Every structure is written in structure tokens, then in C-alpha cells.
């Protein structure tokens, strides 16, 4: 048997082993009590009213200003299928369970493929992929109808497609790469057009023989992205895929100011009266008299203050104006008290390094596997104190020390690769992929922690495979450097 055939056979066995381990681990989790949690369908801000998902899906997707449409499109399709077959919550949960399980397993298998592509041997690649697959966070997030696992899958697929283009460029691969990037923008508002433009420019830079083809392949996805932005400009006058940024930014700035200072800034006319509200995302009635009442549009997703479940509908059209006022106040707070904002960003970074399973909405399922979640947080995450009742507010002892150290080392390693390639003005296939990974890690980390606080560990979760790849290559290169030094010392003088 040739070495190539032996490698293919080993990979097949590894993939089979990972699939078997996935099935065993999920059966064990089910026996322990983990169930697919449908409760966010009626409560989550990001999810449309269940009635609209079933009966007014397309119009709601077209007009909703708070979120890009593809995530709710998936949810709506599942709800419609379940209703068509006469199924209740059990059928809905079962369909979601299959879809999210396939996405989670697919993410693990793509991670394994990427590890092999960067030169990792079969054994270590299986161990790294297996550890991620059996992480409490993946078990829990795939049991929740959030977009977390969707983003995870799209990110690793995007990296895989970029690596494929760099190794053997073809137009179909390039179209798939930029199409997947557009899908991610249509799914998660964290990813904006700037992310797409930077990565297209980078691809054109490191694929010098295919620059024209890169730009041609990126053209249609870029137009689709612009269409989404144009839709929101028409609906709310905002060039963005979400109108919630101002309310998110207020949590890091305006609401961190002393109430007396906010009163002073409002009295001076520098802030709007909205700054006196102590909640970033308040109920619609709290804003009556603060914002101009917007005429009835006849479009349910824009007109309804609340969902039929009783929870606030943050696609209610006045929230666009509220968020704009909140953004204005936040920028004033940042200019007048930059130290307050920087402190909030620092806290957000600390939250970013908490174990991803320490998320309040995962508690019921996490309790079912608490011994495993505790062990994983301690051994893999290096968490000094395991919180039995995870909360959004930060407790420094709940930070994963190993998580923070590995992240910092991997980011510095990626930066070193970037600087070395820039200095030498050449980049290998592997280094090009590593820099692409690093750019994605830095984008999600920096942008996420600049504009959000409370859920930072949740969006770090989707970066874990990318961080793992950087870490594995860093270890491989460190070992190679040590080996070369030893060989140099042993050479006769």
C-alpha cells in the first residue's frame, strides 16, 4: 500500500471514529437529560413571532430590520414543515435536533479536515477534533435554536474553501467561498460588509495569478449583500443589516455613566432624554413620548409592539429611531468619558474568555451534564470557580485561565506569521490560510467586544476551531524549531 493510500485509509478510519464518538456522546447526553430546548422560539429577541414564522414568513423576512433574514428563514421552514405534518413541539424539536446535529457534526469533520491540511498527524487531529466535539458547549448550543452552530459551521467551511482556492484555484471554489461569506452576512449581524471587503481584498492579494477571477467571483455575492443593505435603507434609513447597534453600544457606554452625569448631559442638550432610561433594551411603553410615533404600516413585523407570546418585538419600527438616539448618546458618552467605555471593553474581553457553556440560557441542559461541564471547565478551560448558576455579569474567578492564555498565544502567533510574510513579501499556502484564519479571529473578537457585553463567551465559541488550528500549527512549528536547534548542536564543528 502506498503512503497516499495509507493516509486516505487512516483518514477514513478517523472520520468513522469521530462519527461513532459523536453518536455515543450524544446518546449519553440524552440519557443524562439533555433535550432540544424550544423555549427561545417564543422569547428570543432574534427570533420572529412564532405566528409570523408560520403564517407571514416572507413579508416578515423582507421587512424585519433587527436581524438578517436567513436564520429566521430556517426557523420558519421548520415551523411550517412541523405544522404541515400535524406535529406539535415534539416534531418541531426533532426536526431541529437533526438539523443542528448535522451542522455540529459537519463542523467537527471540517475541523478535522483543516487540521490534516495544515500538516497535523491523524492521531493529534482526531484528539483535537474529538475534544471540541465532546465539549459541553457544542453539546448545549446544538440543543438550542440559536444561530451559534450555524455560524460555527459557516466559519470553518469558509476557511476550508479559502484553503482550497489557495491550493488549487477554480472559479466554482471561489464562487462557493464568497457565496458562503454572503450567507454568513445574511445570517448573523456581527458580520458586516467591511468583513467581506477586507477578506476579498486579502484573497486578491495572496492569489496574484487569479485576481481578476477573485473579483469576478465576489461580484454577485457583493451585490446580494448590497441588496440586503439597500432593503434596510429603504425600511429604516440605516446602511446596516441590523438597527440594534445603538442599543448594544449603550450598554458599554451610556448606561455605565453615573445617573447624575447623564442628567447633566441631557440638561445641556448633548444627550437625548433616552439616556435617562436605565435599560438598553426596554419595553415599547417605556419610550412613549420619547420618540416620534411612527404611522401604522400594515406590516405586522413592524407594527406589533409585542409578539403573541407576550415578549417584546424588537423589530417594532420605532426601535430603529430609539437605537439611533441610543447610538448618538453612546458616542457622546465615549467622547466625554472614554475611560468608562474602555473599562467596559476590558470587561467584555474578560467575559469573552469564560467557558462558552457558562451561558444563562443553557442552564437547564447544562445541569443535566454538570459533572462533565465542571470537569471540562476545570481541565480544558482552567476555570478557578465553576458557577452553578451562570449569570451575565462578570465574576473574575469564572474566567477560563487556559482559554485566555491559549487565545493570546494563538493571536500573537498569527500576528507573527502575518508580519513575517509582510517582511519577506511572500506567503506560502499554509501561511496564507493561517493569516486568513487570524483575520477572522481578530474581526469577531475585536468587533464583538467593542459593541457587545454580556454574551461575549457565546460568540467566541464559533472561533474555537479556528483558534485550535492556530494553536496546533504553533506547537508544530515550535517543535520543529527545537528539533533544528538540537540537530545544529549535534553537528560536528
Order of alpha helices (4+ residues) and beta strands (2+ residues): alpha-alpha-alpha-alpha-alpha-alpha-alpha-alpha-alpha-alpha-alpha-alpha-alpha-alpha-alpha-alpha-alpha-alpha-alpha-alpha-alpha-alpha-alpha
